[in-house]
């Protein structure tokens, strides 16, 4: 099965240029459709991240990079981050998942990794993500999480819970 052109739908294209991308995690290929002449870019990535995510309910579903990206983009919405920074964050998270060497991984493990990475990157995004991930029921839970975050920041991280 050939890769189809996003413009005309034909399956015949040629590679014009290939180069490493995302620090060697993927290969970026610039292609030209032999039918319509339009150019487009494709990426090849490792697929050896956990194939199955075990949700809180026990239900299993295939890992979906776009689902992870959507959650992170939502947390970073209207924050001063470039699209490339979001992609790099996702690549780092996937690298961490890959290094675990598991075929199945709990969604809670992924959530904790995202929380830790967001806390390092942007506290507002961290709080946004935490409010969904930890299922805050009211403002007092949000306030408690904010208090913990401020306490850790004010005390140089010495009160950080592990």
N, C-alpha and C positions, 0 to 999 in steps of 0.2 A: 504494500500500500504506500503510495507516494504522499508526500506532504503537499497539501493543497494551497494554492495561492489565495490569500485573503481578499484579493480584488476580483479575480475572475473565476476562481474555484477550480481551475485546471491543476493537474497533479504533476506538472513538469517544470522544475526549476533547477537553476544551477547555482552553486556556491561561488560567490565573488570574493569573499574575504572571511577568514576564520581567525579568531583570537581568543585568548583566555579572558575570562571575565570573573568579576566577584572574587578576586584573589585566588584564582585557580579552581574555584568551586564549580564553575560552569564554562561552557564554550559558547561564544557569541558567533553566530554565522549570519553574514549578510548574503541574501539570496536575490536572484532575479528570475522572474517568471519568463519562461521561454515563449509563452503564448501572448501575454499582454505587455511584457516588458517592464512592468512595475517591480520595484524592489521592496523587500521586507526583511525583517530581522527575526531569527529564531534563536533559542537558547537550549543547550543540552545541559542537564544537571544530573547529579547522582540521584539514584532512586533508593538507596539503601537506608533510608530513614525508616522508623517503625511503620509498617504497612497498616497496622490496625490500631485504632484508638478505642480504649474501653471507657465509655462514658460513666458518669455517676450512677446511672440507672442499671449499669451492667451491660447495657446494649453495646455492641461493637459496630464500628463503622470504619471505612477506609480513611487513612490520613489524607487531609486536604489542605495543601499549602494556602490556597485562596481563603479558606475559612479562618486559618490562623492570621493571615494578612488582614482580613476584614476586621477582626477583633482589635488588632494592633492599630490599624488606621483609624478606627472609631475612637480609641483611647487617645490618639495623637491628633485628632481633628482640631483644626484651628490653633495648633501649637506650631512653633517655628522649626519645622523639620521638613527637609527635602524628601521627595519620593525615594531617592537613592538611599537615604539614611534608614528608611523603613525597610527597604529590601535587604540592606546589610544586617539590620537587627534580626530579620527573619532568617537570613542565612546563618547567623550566629546561633540562633535557637535551634535550627535544624542540625547544625554541626554538633551541638551538645546532645541532641537526641540521637544522632548517628553514633556518637562515641559511647553511648550506653549499650549498643549492640543488641538491642531487644527487637523482636518482631512485633510485639504488642506492648503498648504503653498506656497507662491510665491518663485520662484527660487531666486529672488533678496534678500529675507530674508536669505536664506541659504548662498548665496554668501557673504553677509555682515558678517555673523557669521564666515565663513571660513576666510575672510580677517582679522577680529579682532583677531582670534586665531593665524593665521600665523604671524601677526605683532608682537604678544607677543613671538612667538617661533623662527622666523627666518626672518630677514628683506629681504634677497635675495628671499626667497620663497614667501614672501608677495608681492614683486614687480613683480615677475613672474606671480603670480595668478592675481594680480591687472591689469596687462597689458592685460590679456584675459578677465577678468570679466568686466572691465571698457571700453573694446574695444578701446585701444589706437590706434590711426590712424597714428601717426608719433612719431619720437624721442622726439619732444618737449613735448608731453604729458607724456612720460616716465620721462623726465628730470624734469618736473613740479612735478610729484608725488614723485620723489626722493628728490627734494628740500623740499617739505612739510614734508617728513619723517625725513630728516636731521634737519630741523628747530625744529620739535617737540622733537627730541632727544637732540639737543643742548640746548633747553630751558626747559628741564625737563618736557615736556608734557604740558606746560601751554598754548600752542597755539592749542591744539588738537580740531579739529572740531567735533561737536556732531551732 
